[in-house]
Amino acid sequence: PQGADEASGEMRAAFAGAPAFLLGGTLEPRKGHQVALAAFDALWRSGADARLVFVGRRGWHVDAVIDDILAHEEFGRRLFWFDSAGDADLAYAYDHCAAALAPSYAEGFGLPVAEAAWRDRPALCSDIPVFREIGGEGALYFRVNDADALAALVRDFLAGRAKADP
C-alpha cells in the first residue's frame, strides 16, 4: 500500500490551516453524517475555526445528506467529502486530523474508533455501547443523535477542556 506521504494534494489541502475532524466510513444514515454536519454548522456560525472532512463512499438512503454537503456554502473551504480516497489519503487523514468523529447511532464493531486509536488520534464518539467497549476511558462521548452535544464537545476539545487518550 501507498504511504501517507503519497496523499493527494486535495487531501493535504483539506487538513491545512485549521483543526480538521475526520468522519471516515461509508455514508449511510446510521453513521451520523447529518449530525456532524449540523454540529459543525453551529460551530461555524459561532466563529469556530475548524474543518469537517468526510472520507467514504456513497452508501444507501443518503441522497439528502449528500445534497446538503455538495450545496453547503463551506464545501471546499471548511467542509470536504472524499468519496474515492485510497489508502494513502486515508492514512494522511488519520495522521493529520485533530480527532476522529464517530457520531453513529448504530455500529457493528466500532472500526472508526479502533482506527483512530491505532493511528494515535483522539476519538469523539456518540455514547453507544460498542464505542464504549472499543474506546473505553480513552475516547470522549456525546449524547446520541445530538448535534448540539457534539458541537459543545468539539468546542471543549478545541479549547483544551476535553482531552482524549487514544
DSSP file (Angstrom, degrees, kcal/mol; ACC not computed):
  #  RESIDUE AA STRUCTURE BP1 BP2  ACC     N-H-->O    O-->H-N    N-H-->O    O-->H-N    TCO  KAPPA ALPHA  PHI   PSI    X-CA   Y-CA   Z-CA
    1    1 A P              0   0    0      0, 0.0     2,-0.0     0, 0.0     0, 0.0   0.000 360.0 360.0 360.0 156.8    0.0    0.0    0.0
    2    2 A Q        -     0   0    0      1,-0.1     2,-0.2     2,-0.1    89,-0.1  -0.338 360.0-118.7 -70.0 154.6    0.9    3.6   -0.5
    3    3 A G    >   -     0   0    0      1,-0.1     3,-2.0    88,-0.0    89,-0.1  -0.509  26.1-106.2 -89.4 165.0    2.3    5.6    2.4
    4    4 A A  G >  S+     0   0    0      1,-0.3     3,-1.5    -2,-0.2    -1,-0.1   0.745 116.5  70.1 -62.6 -23.2    0.7    8.7    3.8
    5    5 A D  G 3  S+     0   0    0      1,-0.3    -1,-0.3    86,-0.0    84,-0.0   0.616  92.2  60.4 -70.4  -9.3    3.5   10.8    2.1
    6    6 A E  G <  S+     0   0    0     -3,-2.0    -1,-0.3    82,-0.0    -2,-0.2   0.165  76.6 135.9-100.9  17.0    1.8    9.9   -1.2
    7    7 A A    <   -     0   0    0     -3,-1.5    82,-0.1    81,-0.3    -3,-0.0  -0.252  61.5 -97.2 -64.3 153.3   -1.5   11.5   -0.3
    8    8 A S     >  -     0   0    0      1,-0.1     4,-2.3     4,-0.0     5,-0.2  -0.248  25.0-116.8 -68.4 157.4   -3.2   13.7   -2.9
    9    9 A G  H  > S+     0   0    0      1,-0.2     4,-2.3     2,-0.2     5,-0.1   0.845 115.9  56.7 -61.9 -35.0   -2.9   17.4   -3.0
   10   10 A E  H  > S+     0   0    0      2,-0.2     4,-1.7     1,-0.2    -1,-0.2   0.910 108.0  46.7 -64.5 -42.1   -6.7   17.7   -2.4
   11   11 A M  H  > S+     0   0    0      2,-0.2     4,-1.0     1,-0.2    -2,-0.2   0.926 111.8  50.7 -66.5 -43.7   -6.4   15.6    0.8
   12   12 A R  H >< S+     0   0    0     -4,-2.3     3,-0.7     1,-0.2    -2,-0.2   0.910 109.3  51.6 -59.3 -42.0   -3.4   17.6    2.0
   13   13 A A  H >< S+     0   0    0     -4,-2.3     3,-1.4     1,-0.2    -1,-0.2   0.855 101.7  60.5 -64.7 -35.4   -5.3   20.9    1.4
   14   14 A A  H 3< S+     0   0    0     -4,-1.7    -1,-0.2     1,-0.3    -2,-0.2   0.790 109.8  42.6 -63.4 -27.0   -8.3   19.7    3.4
   15   15 A F  T << S+     0   0    0     -4,-1.0     2,-0.4    -3,-0.7    -1,-0.3   0.257  94.6 102.9-104.1  10.6   -6.2   19.3    6.5
   16   16 A A  S <  S+     0   0    0     -3,-1.4    -3,-0.0    -4,-0.2    80,-0.0  -0.777  80.1   8.4 -98.0 136.5   -4.2   22.6    6.1
   17   17 A G  S    S+     0   0    0     -2,-0.4    -1,-0.1     3,-0.0    -2,-0.1   0.058 117.1  38.5  97.2 -25.8   -4.8   25.7    8.1
   18   18 A A  S    S-     0   0    0     -3,-0.0    32,-0.2    60,-0.0     2,-0.1  -0.986  95.8 -78.5-152.9 155.8   -7.3   24.7   10.8
   19   19 A P        -     0   0    0      0, 0.0    32,-2.8     0, 0.0     2,-0.4  -0.387  51.1-153.5 -58.4 130.5   -8.0   21.8   13.1
   20   20 A A  E     -a   51   0A   0     76,-0.4    78,-3.4    30,-0.2    79,-0.9  -0.904   7.3-152.1-114.7 137.7   -9.8   19.1   10.9
   21   21 A F  E     -ab  52  99A   0     30,-2.5    32,-2.9    -2,-0.4     2,-0.5  -0.928  15.0-146.0-110.9 128.9  -12.1   16.5   12.2
   22   22 A L  E     -ab  53 100A   0     77,-2.1    79,-3.7    -2,-0.5     2,-0.5  -0.808  16.8-175.4-103.8 129.1  -12.4   13.3   10.3
   23   23 A L  E     -a   54   0A   0     30,-2.8    32,-2.1    -2,-0.5     2,-0.3  -0.932  20.4-172.7-118.9 104.3  -15.5   11.1    9.8
   24   24 A G  E     +a   55   0A   0     -2,-0.5    32,-0.2    77,-0.4     2,-0.2  -0.748  33.0  62.2-102.5 144.7  -14.5    8.0    8.0
   25   25 A G  S    S-     0   0    0     30,-2.8    30,-0.1    -2,-0.3     3,-0.1  -0.449  87.4 -42.4 128.0 161.2  -16.7    5.3    6.6
   26   26 A T        -     0   0    0     -2,-0.2     2,-0.7    30,-0.2    32,-0.2  -0.229  62.1-111.6 -53.9 137.3  -19.4    4.8    4.0
   27   27 A L  B     +g   58   0B   0     30,-3.0    32,-1.2    56,-0.1    -1,-0.1  -0.656  60.6 140.3 -74.4 116.3  -22.1    7.5    4.0
   28   28 A E    >   -     0   0    0     -2,-0.7     3,-1.9    31,-0.2     5,-0.5  -0.971  63.0-102.9-153.4 155.2  -25.2    5.9    5.4
   29   29 A P  G >  S+     0   0    0      0, 0.0     3,-1.3     0, 0.0     5,-0.2   0.827 115.1  55.8 -53.7 -40.7  -28.0    7.2    7.7
   30   30 A R  G 3  S+     0   0    0      1,-0.2    75,-2.3     2,-0.1    76,-1.0   0.653  93.7  71.3 -69.2 -14.1  -26.8    5.3   10.9
   31   31 A K  G <  S-     0   0    0     -3,-1.9    -1,-0.2    73,-0.2    73,-0.1   0.623 101.2-125.9 -82.2 -13.2  -23.3    6.7   10.7
   32   32 A G    <>  +     0   0    0     -3,-1.3     4,-2.3    -4,-0.4     5,-0.2   0.737  58.0 145.3  83.1  23.4  -24.4   10.2   11.7
   33   33 A H  H  > S+     0   0    0     -5,-0.5     4,-2.6     1,-0.2     5,-0.2   0.892  76.6  52.6 -60.5 -38.0  -23.1   12.4    8.9
   34   34 A Q  H  > S+     0   0    0      2,-0.2     4,-2.4     1,-0.2    -1,-0.2   0.881 108.2  50.9 -65.8 -37.3  -26.1   14.7    9.2
   35   35 A V  H  > S+     0   0    0      2,-0.2     4,-2.4     1,-0.2    -2,-0.2   0.927 111.4  47.9 -63.9 -45.5  -25.5   15.1   13.0
   36   36 A A  H  X S+     0   0    0     -4,-2.3     4,-2.5     2,-0.2     5,-0.2   0.919 111.7  49.9 -62.0 -43.9  -21.8   16.0   12.3
   37   37 A L  H  X S+     0   0    0     -4,-2.6     4,-2.2     1,-0.2    -2,-0.2   0.917 111.4  48.1 -62.9 -43.3  -22.8   18.5    9.6
   38   38 A A  H  X S+     0   0    0     -4,-2.4     4,-1.9     2,-0.2    -1,-0.2   0.896 111.5  51.3 -63.7 -39.8  -25.4   20.2   11.9
   39   39 A A  H  X S+     0   0    0     -4,-2.4     4,-2.1     1,-0.2    -2,-0.2   0.927 112.1  45.4 -63.1 -44.7  -22.9   20.3   14.7
   40   40 A F  H  X S+     0   0    0     -4,-2.5     4,-3.0     2,-0.2     5,-0.2   0.827 106.8  59.0 -72.6 -30.0  -20.3   22.0   12.5
   41   41 A D  H  X S+     0   0    0     -4,-2.2     4,-2.4    -5,-0.2    -1,-0.2   0.943 109.0  45.6 -56.9 -46.4  -22.8   24.4   11.1
   42   42 A A  H  X S+     0   0    0     -4,-1.9     4,-1.5     2,-0.2    -2,-0.2   0.907 113.0  50.0 -64.1 -41.7  -23.4   25.6   14.7
   43   43 A L  H  <>S+     0   0    0     -4,-2.1     5,-2.6     1,-0.2     4,-0.2   0.932 111.8  47.2 -62.3 -46.1  -19.7   25.8   15.3
   44   44 A W  H ><5S+     0   0    0     -4,-3.0     3,-1.5     1,-0.2    -2,-0.2   0.897 109.2  54.0 -64.3 -40.1  -19.0   27.8   12.1
   45   45 A R  H 3<5S+     0   0    0     -4,-2.4    -1,-0.2     1,-0.3    -2,-0.2   0.833 107.7  51.7 -62.4 -30.9  -21.9   30.2   12.9
   46   46 A S  T 3<5S-     0   0    0     -4,-1.5    -1,-0.3    -3,-0.2    -2,-0.2   0.407 125.7-102.0 -87.9   3.5  -20.4   30.8   16.3
   47   47 A G  T < 5 +     0   0    0     -3,-1.5    -3,-0.2     1,-0.3    -2,-0.1   0.522  64.8 157.6  94.2   6.2  -17.0   31.6   14.7
   48   48 A A      < -     0   0    0     -5,-2.6     2,-0.9    -6,-0.2    -1,-0.3  -0.403  37.8-139.8 -66.4 139.0  -15.1   28.4   15.4
   49   49 A D        +     0   0    0     -2,-0.1     2,-0.3     2,-0.0    -1,-0.1  -0.820  54.0 120.3-101.7  94.1  -12.2   27.7   13.1
   50   50 A A        -     0   0    0     -2,-0.9     2,-0.3   -32,-0.2   -30,-0.2  -0.975  49.4-134.4-151.1 158.8  -12.4   24.0   12.3
   51   51 A R  E     -a   20   0A   0    -32,-2.8   -30,-2.5    -2,-0.3     2,-0.5  -0.875   6.4-149.5-118.5 151.8  -12.8   21.8    9.3
   52   52 A L  E     -ac  21  79A   0     26,-2.8    28,-2.4    -2,-0.3     2,-0.5  -0.987  15.7-172.1-122.4 122.0  -15.1   18.7    8.8
   53   53 A V  E     -ac  22  80A   0    -32,-2.9   -30,-2.8    -2,-0.5     2,-0.5  -0.961   7.3-163.9-122.5 119.6  -13.8   16.0    6.5
   54   54 A F  E     -ac  23  81A   0     26,-2.9    28,-2.9    -2,-0.5     2,-0.5  -0.877   6.6-175.9 -97.8 129.7  -15.9   13.1    5.3
   55   55 A V  E     +ac  24  82A   0    -32,-2.1   -30,-2.8    -2,-0.5     2,-0.3  -0.943  40.2  84.6-126.5 109.0  -13.9   10.2    3.8
   56   56 A G  S    S-     0   0    0     26,-2.2   -30,-0.2    -2,-0.5     3,-0.1  -0.834  70.5 -89.0 167.8 154.4  -16.1    7.4    2.5
   57   57 A R        -     0   0    0     -2,-0.3   -30,-3.0     1,-0.1     2,-0.2  -0.335  52.7 -88.0 -76.4 158.6  -18.2    6.2   -0.4
   58   58 A R  B     -g   27   0B   0     25,-0.2    -1,-0.1   -32,-0.2   -30,-0.1  -0.485  50.3-175.3 -64.0 129.8  -21.8    6.9   -1.1
   59   59 A G        -     0   0    0    -32,-1.2     2,-0.3    -2,-0.2     3,-0.3   0.132  33.6 -59.1-101.4-139.2  -24.0    4.4    0.7
   60   60 A W  S    S+     0   0    0      1,-0.2    -1,-0.1   -33,-0.1     0, 0.0  -0.821 107.8  12.6-114.8 151.1  -27.7    4.0    0.6
   61   61 A H  S    S+     0   0    0     -2,-0.3    -1,-0.2   -33,-0.1     4,-0.1   0.854  90.9 112.0  56.0  40.7  -30.5    6.3    1.6
   62   62 A V     >  +     0   0    0     -3,-0.3     4,-2.5   -35,-0.1     5,-0.3   0.172  27.6 113.7-126.2  16.9  -28.1    9.3    1.8
   63   63 A D  H  > S+     0   0    0      1,-0.2     4,-2.5     2,-0.2     5,-0.2   0.900  79.5  51.2 -57.1 -41.1  -29.2   11.5   -1.1
   64   64 A A  H  > S+     0   0    0      2,-0.2     4,-2.2     1,-0.2    -1,-0.2   0.926 111.8  44.7 -65.2 -45.2  -30.4   14.2    1.2
   65   65 A V  H  > S+     0   0    0      2,-0.2     4,-2.4     1,-0.2    -1,-0.2   0.886 113.4  51.1 -68.4 -36.5  -27.2   14.5    3.2
   66   66 A I  H  X S+     0   0    0     -4,-2.5     4,-2.8     2,-0.2     5,-0.2   0.913 109.5  50.5 -65.8 -40.9  -25.1   14.4    0.0
   67   67 A D  H  X S+     0   0    0     -4,-2.5     4,-2.0    -5,-0.3    -2,-0.2   0.919 110.8  50.1 -58.8 -42.9  -27.2   17.2   -1.4
   68   68 A D  H  X S+     0   0    0     -4,-2.2     4,-0.6     2,-0.2    -2,-0.2   0.891 112.8  46.6 -63.2 -39.9  -26.6   19.1    1.9
   69   69 A I  H >< S+     0   0    0     -4,-2.4     3,-1.0     1,-0.2    -2,-0.2   0.964 114.9  44.3 -65.6 -52.8  -22.9   18.5    1.7
   70   70 A L  H 3< S+     0   0    0     -4,-2.8    -2,-0.2     1,-0.3    -1,-0.2   0.793 118.1  43.6 -67.6 -29.2  -22.5   19.4   -2.0
   71   71 A A  H 3< S+     0   0    0     -4,-2.0    -1,-0.3    -5,-0.2    -2,-0.2   0.476  86.7 121.0 -92.5  -2.8  -24.7   22.6   -1.8
   72   72 A H    X<  -     0   0    0     -3,-1.0     3,-1.6    -4,-0.6     7,-0.1  -0.340  67.6-132.3 -67.8 139.4  -23.1   23.8    1.5
   73   73 A E  T 3  S+     0   0    0      1,-0.3    -1,-0.1    -2,-0.1    -4,-0.1   0.726 107.9  51.2 -63.8 -20.7  -21.5   27.2    1.4
   74   74 A E  T >>>S+     0   0    0      3,-0.1     3,-2.6     4,-0.1     4,-2.2   0.467  77.7 126.3 -94.0  -2.8  -18.5   25.8    3.2
   75   75 A F  B <45S+d   79   0A   0     -3,-1.6     5,-0.2     1,-0.3    -5,-0.0  -0.373  82.9  12.6 -61.1 126.3  -18.0   22.9    0.8
   76   76 A G  T 345S+     0   0    0      3,-3.5    -1,-0.3    -2,-0.1     4,-0.1   0.318 129.5  58.0  88.6  -8.0  -14.4   23.0   -0.5
   77   77 A R  T <45S-     0   0    0     -3,-2.6    -2,-0.2     2,-0.3    -3,-0.1   0.728 132.6 -12.8-114.8 -59.6  -13.4   25.5    2.2
   78   78 A R  T  <5S+     0   0    0     -4,-2.2   -26,-2.8     1,-0.2     2,-0.4   0.383 128.6  63.7-124.2  -2.7  -14.1   24.0    5.6
   79   79 A L  E   < +cd  52  75A   0     -5,-2.1    -3,-3.5   -28,-0.2     2,-0.3  -0.993  63.0 174.5-126.2 128.0  -16.3   21.1    4.6
   80   80 A F  E     -c   53   0A   0    -28,-2.4   -26,-2.9    -2,-0.4     2,-0.4  -0.967  16.6-167.4-135.9 148.4  -14.8   18.3    2.4
   81   81 A W  E     -c   54   0A   0     -2,-0.3     2,-0.6   -28,-0.2   -26,-0.2  -0.965   0.6-172.2-137.6 121.8  -16.0   14.9    1.1
   82   82 A F  E     +c   55   0A   0    -28,-2.9   -26,-2.2    -2,-0.4     3,-0.4  -0.941   6.7 175.9-112.1 108.8  -13.7   12.4   -0.5
   83   83 A D  S    S+     0   0    0     -2,-0.6   -25,-0.2     1,-0.2    -1,-0.1   0.490  78.4  33.8 -95.8  -2.8  -15.7    9.5   -1.9
   84   84 A S  S    S+     0   0    0    -27,-0.1    -1,-0.2   -28,-0.1     2,-0.1  -0.119  77.3 158.4-142.2  42.8  -12.9    7.6   -3.5
   85   85 A A        -     0   0    0     -3,-0.4     2,-0.1     1,-0.1   -28,-0.1  -0.440  28.9-143.2 -70.1 138.8   -9.9    8.0   -1.2
   86   86 A G     >  -     0   0    0     -2,-0.1     4,-2.3     1,-0.0     5,-0.2  -0.257  35.3 -84.5 -89.8-176.0   -7.2    5.5   -1.4
   87   87 A D  H  > S+     0   0    0      1,-0.2     4,-2.6     2,-0.2     5,-0.2   0.881 127.1  51.9 -58.5 -42.6   -5.1    4.0    1.4
   88   88 A A  H  > S+     0   0    0      1,-0.2     4,-2.3     2,-0.2   -81,-0.3   0.905 110.8  47.8 -64.9 -41.3   -2.5    6.9    1.3
   89   89 A D  H  > S+     0   0    0      2,-0.2     4,-2.5     1,-0.2    -1,-0.2   0.913 112.9  48.0 -65.2 -42.6   -5.3    9.5    1.5
   90   90 A L  H  X S+     0   0    0     -4,-2.3     4,-2.4     2,-0.2     5,-0.2   0.907 111.6  50.0 -66.4 -41.1   -7.0    7.7    4.4
   91   91 A A  H  X S+     0   0    0     -4,-2.6     4,-2.5    -5,-0.2    -1,-0.2   0.920 111.8  48.7 -61.6 -43.1   -3.7    7.3    6.3
   92   92 A Y  H  X S+     0   0    0     -4,-2.3     4,-1.7    -5,-0.2    -2,-0.2   0.917 109.2  53.2 -62.0 -43.6   -2.9   11.0    5.8
   93   93 A A  H  X S+     0   0    0     -4,-2.5     4,-1.0     1,-0.2     3,-0.3   0.932 112.5  43.3 -59.7 -47.6   -6.4   12.0    7.0
   94   94 A Y  H >< S+     0   0    0     -4,-2.4     3,-0.5     1,-0.2    -1,-0.2   0.919 113.8  51.2 -64.2 -42.3   -6.0   10.0   10.2
   95   95 A D  H 3< S+     0   0    0     -4,-2.5    -1,-0.2     1,-0.2    -2,-0.2   0.747 119.1  35.9 -68.3 -22.7   -2.4   11.2   10.8
   96   96 A H  H 3< S+     0   0    0     -4,-1.7   -76,-0.4    -3,-0.3    -1,-0.2   0.406  89.8 107.8-114.3   1.8   -3.4   14.9   10.4
   97   97 A C    <<  -     0   0    0     -4,-1.0   -76,-0.2    -3,-0.5     3,-0.1  -0.498  65.3-138.1 -79.1 150.8   -6.8   15.1   11.9
   98   98 A A  S    S-     0   0    0    -78,-3.4     2,-0.3     1,-0.3   -77,-0.2   0.871  86.4 -22.2 -68.2 -38.2   -7.3   16.9   15.2
   99   99 A A  E     -b   21   0A   0    -79,-0.9   -77,-2.1    22,-0.1     2,-0.3  -0.968  65.5-111.5-164.7 156.6   -9.7   14.0   16.1
  100  100 A A  E     -be  22 123A   0     22,-2.9    24,-2.8    -2,-0.3     2,-0.4  -0.759  30.3-142.8 -91.3 144.1  -11.8   11.3   14.5
  101  101 A L  E     + e   0 124A   0    -79,-3.7   -77,-0.4    -2,-0.3    24,-0.2  -0.870  20.1 178.0-107.1 141.7  -15.6   11.6   14.8
  102  102 A A  E     + e   0 125A   0     22,-2.5    24,-2.8    -2,-0.4   -70,-0.1  -0.642  12.8 160.3-139.9  79.2  -17.9    8.7   15.3
  103  103 A P        +     0   0    0      0, 0.0    42,-0.4     0, 0.0   -68,-0.1   0.104  25.9 142.6 -90.8  24.3  -21.4   10.0   15.6
  104  104 A S        -     0   0    0      1,-0.1   -73,-0.2    22,-0.1     3,-0.1  -0.213  43.5-159.4 -62.8 149.9  -23.2    6.7   14.7
  105  105 A Y  S    S+     0   0    0    -75,-2.3     2,-0.3     1,-0.3    -1,-0.1   0.536  88.0  26.2-100.9 -12.5  -26.4    5.7   16.4
  106  106 A A  S    S+     0   0    0    -76,-1.0    -1,-0.3    22,-0.1     2,-0.3  -0.974  72.4 168.5-147.5 135.1  -25.7    2.0   15.4
  107  107 A E        -     0   0    0     -2,-0.3    23,-0.1     1,-0.2    24,-0.0  -0.995  26.2-149.5-147.8 146.8  -22.4    0.4   14.7
  108  108 A G  S    S-     0   0    0     -2,-0.3    -1,-0.2    22,-0.0     0, 0.0   0.960  88.6 -11.1 -79.8 -77.2  -21.1   -3.1   14.3
  109  109 A F  S    S-     0   0    0     25,-0.0    25,-0.1    22,-0.0    -2,-0.0   0.759  85.7-117.2 -97.4 -30.6  -17.5   -3.3   15.5
  110  110 A G    >>  +     0   0    0      3,-0.1     4,-1.8    24,-0.1     3,-0.9   0.783  48.6 166.0  91.9  33.3  -16.6    0.4   16.0
  111  111 A L  H 3>  +     0   0    0      1,-0.2     4,-3.3     2,-0.2     5,-0.3   0.837  67.5  59.7 -54.9 -40.9  -13.9    0.4   13.4
  112  112 A P  H 3> S+     0   0    0      0, 0.0     4,-2.0     0, 0.0    -1,-0.2   0.890 108.2  46.1 -58.4 -36.6  -13.5    4.2   13.2
  113  113 A V  H <> S+     0   0    0     -3,-0.9     4,-2.2     2,-0.2    -2,-0.2   0.911 114.1  47.6 -70.9 -42.1  -12.7    4.3   16.9
  114  114 A A  H  X S+     0   0    0     -4,-1.8     4,-2.5     2,-0.2    -1,-0.2   0.910 112.0  50.2 -64.5 -42.5  -10.2    1.5   16.6
  115  115 A E  H  X S+     0   0    0     -4,-3.3     4,-1.8     2,-0.2    -2,-0.2   0.910 109.8  50.9 -63.2 -41.3   -8.6    3.0   13.5
  116  116 A A  H  <>S+     0   0    0     -4,-2.0     5,-3.3    -5,-0.3    -1,-0.2   0.934 112.1  46.5 -61.3 -45.7   -8.2    6.4   15.3
  117  117 A A  H ><5S+     0   0    0     -4,-2.2     3,-1.6     3,-0.2    -2,-0.2   0.907 109.4  54.3 -63.9 -41.1   -6.6    4.7   18.3
  118  118 A W  H 3<5S+     0   0    0     -4,-2.5    -1,-0.2     1,-0.3    -2,-0.2   0.851 111.6  45.0 -61.4 -34.0   -4.3    2.7   16.1
  119  119 A R  T 3<5S-     0   0    0     -4,-1.8    -1,-0.3    -5,-0.2    -2,-0.2   0.307 119.1-114.0 -91.5   8.5   -3.1    6.0   14.4
  120  120 A D  T < 5S+     0   0    0     -3,-1.6    -3,-0.2     1,-0.2    -2,-0.1   0.868  70.7 138.3  62.2  40.5   -2.8    7.6   17.9
  121  121 A R      < -     0   0    0     -5,-3.3    -1,-0.2    45,-0.1   -22,-0.1  -0.903  55.9-111.3-114.9 144.0   -5.6   10.0   17.3
  122  122 A P        -     0   0    0      0, 0.0   -22,-2.9     0, 0.0     2,-0.4  -0.311  29.2-144.5 -67.1 156.8   -8.4   11.0   19.7
  123  123 A A  E     -e  100   0A   0     15,-0.3    17,-2.6   -24,-0.2     2,-0.6  -0.993  10.4-160.5-128.9 133.2  -11.9    9.9   19.0
  124  124 A L  E     +ef 101 140A   0    -24,-2.8   -22,-2.5    -2,-0.4     2,-0.3  -0.965  30.6 179.9-109.9 115.1  -15.2   11.8   19.7
  125  125 A C  E     -ef 102 141A   0     15,-3.4    17,-2.1    -2,-0.6     2,-0.1  -0.837  35.0-109.4-125.0 149.5  -18.0    9.3   19.8
  126  126 A S  E     - f   0 142A   0    -24,-2.8     2,-1.9    -2,-0.3    17,-0.2  -0.498  50.2-103.1 -67.4 150.4  -21.7    9.0   20.2
  127  127 A D  S    S+     0   0    0     15,-2.2    17,-0.3    -2,-0.1    -1,-0.1  -0.537  70.1 137.4 -85.3  79.6  -22.4    7.3   23.5
  128  128 A I    >>  -     0   0    0     -2,-1.9     4,-2.0     1,-0.1     3,-0.6  -0.896  64.0-109.4-121.2 154.8  -23.3    3.8   22.3
  129  129 A P  H 3> S+     0   0    0      0, 0.0     4,-2.5     0, 0.0     5,-0.2   0.852 113.9  52.7 -54.2 -42.8  -22.2    0.5   23.9
  130  130 A V  H 3> S+     0   0    0      1,-0.2     4,-2.3     2,-0.2     5,-0.2   0.882 110.1  48.5 -65.5 -35.4  -19.9   -0.6   21.1
  131  131 A F  H <> S+     0   0    0     -3,-0.6     4,-3.4     2,-0.2     5,-0.5   0.883 110.6  51.2 -70.2 -36.2  -18.0    2.7   21.2
  132  132 A R  H  X S+     0   0    0     -4,-2.0     4,-1.7     3,-0.2    -2,-0.2   0.898 111.6  48.8 -62.9 -39.3  -17.7    2.4   25.0
  133  133 A E  H  < S+     0   0    0     -4,-2.5    -2,-0.2    -5,-0.2    -1,-0.2   0.925 121.6  33.1 -66.4 -44.5  -16.3   -1.1   24.6
  134  134 A I  H  < S+     0   0    0     -4,-2.3    -2,-0.2    -5,-0.2    -3,-0.2   0.914 128.2  36.4 -79.3 -45.0  -13.8   -0.1   21.9
  135  135 A G  H >X S+     0   0    0     -4,-3.4     3,-1.6    -5,-0.2     4,-0.7   0.750  81.9 170.4 -84.0 -25.5  -12.9    3.4   23.1
  136  136 A G  G ><  -     0   0    0     -4,-1.7     3,-0.6    -5,-0.5    -1,-0.2  -0.151  69.6 -23.8  51.6-139.9  -13.1    2.8   26.9
  137  137 A E  G 34 S+     0   0    0      1,-0.2    -1,-0.3    27,-0.0    28,-0.2   0.561 131.6  72.0 -78.5  -9.0  -11.8    5.6   29.0
  138  138 A G  G <4 S+     0   0    0     -3,-1.6    27,-2.1    26,-0.1   -15,-0.3   0.708  87.3  67.6 -84.1 -20.2   -9.7    7.0   26.2
  139  139 A A  S << S-     0   0    0     -4,-0.7     2,-0.4    -3,-0.6   -15,-0.2  -0.501  77.6-124.1 -96.0 166.7  -12.4    8.4   24.0
  140  140 A L  E     -f  124   0A   0    -17,-2.6   -15,-3.4    -2,-0.2     2,-0.3  -0.894  28.1-153.5-109.6 143.4  -14.8   11.3   24.5
  141  141 A Y  E     -f  125   0A   0     -2,-0.4     2,-0.3   -17,-0.2   -15,-0.2  -0.872  14.0-176.2-124.4 149.4  -18.5   10.8   24.3
  142  142 A F  E     -f  126   0A   0    -17,-2.1   -15,-2.2    -2,-0.3     3,-0.1  -0.941  44.0 -77.4-137.2 160.6  -21.6   12.8   23.5
  143  143 A R    >   -     0   0    0     -2,-0.3     3,-1.4   -17,-0.2     7,-0.2  -0.316  59.5 -98.6 -60.9 134.7  -25.3   12.1   23.5
  144  144 A V  T 3  S+     0   0    0    -17,-0.3    -1,-0.1     1,-0.3   -39,-0.1  -0.239 100.7   1.9 -58.4 136.8  -26.5   10.1   20.5
  145  145 A N  T 3  S+     0   0    0    -42,-0.4     2,-0.6     1,-0.2    -1,-0.3   0.747  96.2 129.3  58.4  28.8  -28.1   12.0   17.6
  146  146 A D    <>  -     0   0    0     -3,-1.4     4,-2.1     1,-0.2     5,-0.2  -0.858  34.7-178.5-119.4  95.8  -27.5   15.3   19.4
  147  147 A A  H  > S+     0   0    0     -2,-0.6     4,-2.7     1,-0.2     5,-0.2   0.857  85.3  54.9 -62.4 -36.3  -25.7   17.8   17.2
  148  148 A D  H  > S+     0   0    0      2,-0.2     4,-2.4     1,-0.2    -1,-0.2   0.901 107.8  49.4 -64.3 -40.0  -25.7   20.4   20.0
  149  149 A A  H  > S+     0   0    0      2,-0.2     4,-2.1     1,-0.2    -2,-0.2   0.894 112.1  48.2 -66.2 -39.7  -23.9   18.0   22.3
  150  150 A L  H  X S+     0   0    0     -4,-2.1     4,-2.7     2,-0.2     5,-0.2   0.926 111.0  50.6 -65.5 -43.8  -21.3   17.2   19.6
  151  151 A A  H  X S+     0   0    0     -4,-2.7     4,-2.5     1,-0.2    -2,-0.2   0.916 110.9  49.2 -59.9 -42.8  -20.8   20.9   18.9
  152  152 A A  H  X S+     0   0    0     -4,-2.4     4,-2.5     2,-0.2    -1,-0.2   0.898 111.5  49.4 -63.7 -40.4  -20.2   21.5   22.6
  153  153 A L  H  X S+     0   0    0     -4,-2.1     4,-2.6     2,-0.2    -2,-0.2   0.913 111.1  48.5 -66.2 -42.5  -17.8   18.6   22.8
  154  154 A V  H  X S+     0   0    0     -4,-2.7     4,-3.0     2,-0.2     5,-0.2   0.919 111.2  51.4 -62.5 -42.8  -15.8   19.8   19.8
  155  155 A R  H  X S+     0   0    0     -4,-2.5     4,-1.9    -5,-0.2     6,-0.2   0.937 112.7  45.2 -57.7 -47.8  -15.7   23.3   21.4
  156  156 A D  H  <>S+     0   0    0     -4,-2.5     5,-2.2     2,-0.2     6,-1.3   0.879 113.0  51.2 -64.2 -38.6  -14.4   21.9   24.6
  157  157 A F  H ><5S+     0   0    0     -4,-2.6     3,-1.2     4,-0.2    -2,-0.2   0.937 110.3  48.1 -63.8 -47.4  -11.9   19.7   22.8
  158  158 A L  H 3<5S+     0   0    0     -4,-3.0    -1,-0.2     1,-0.3    -2,-0.2   0.848 112.5  49.6 -62.1 -34.5  -10.6   22.7   20.7
  159  159 A A  T 3<5S-     0   0    0     -4,-1.9    -1,-0.3    -5,-0.2    -2,-0.2   0.505 115.9-114.8 -83.4  -4.0  -10.3   24.8   23.9
  160  160 A G  T < 5S+     0   0    0     -3,-1.2    -3,-0.2    -4,-0.5    -2,-0.1   0.566  87.0 115.2  82.6   7.2   -8.4   22.0   25.7
  161  161 A R  S   <S+     0   0    0     -5,-2.2     2,-0.5    -6,-0.2    -4,-0.2   0.678  74.9  47.4 -82.7 -18.2  -11.2   21.4   28.3
  162  162 A A  S    S-     0   0    0     -6,-1.3     2,-0.4    -9,-0.1    -2,-0.2  -0.990  73.0-175.6-125.4 124.2  -11.9   17.9   27.0
  163  163 A K        -     0   0    0     -2,-0.5     2,-0.3   -24,-0.1    -6,-0.0  -0.963   8.2-159.9-125.1 136.7   -9.0   15.6   26.4
  164  164 A A        -     0   0    0     -2,-0.4   -25,-0.2    -7,-0.1   -26,-0.1  -0.803   8.4-149.9-110.3 155.2   -8.9   12.1   24.9
  165  165 A D              0   0    0    -27,-2.1   -44,-0.1    -2,-0.3   -48,-0.0  -0.846 360.0 360.0-126.5  93.7   -6.2    9.5   25.4
  166  166 A P              0   0    0      0, 0.0   -46,-0.2     0, 0.0   -45,-0.1   0.521 360.0 360.0 -63.7 360.0   -6.1    7.2   22.3
